[in-house]
């Protein structure tokens, strides 16, 4: 496995750039660890990562 840590912004810009205006700066700056690296991601994978990241971010905000 070739793990890679990237900002959510990199994933979104590469695979679903139309979502950039809808995400906050804080969301776009989230670190995401990719098990197989950025090169193997597909647009569907990117959508799952975005959805999960937003949900986790919102949970963290409510807990503080």
ABEGO torsion letter per residue (X at the ends): XBBBBBBAAAAAAAABAAAAAABBAAAAABBBBBAAEAAABBAAAAAAAAAAAAAAAAAAAAAX
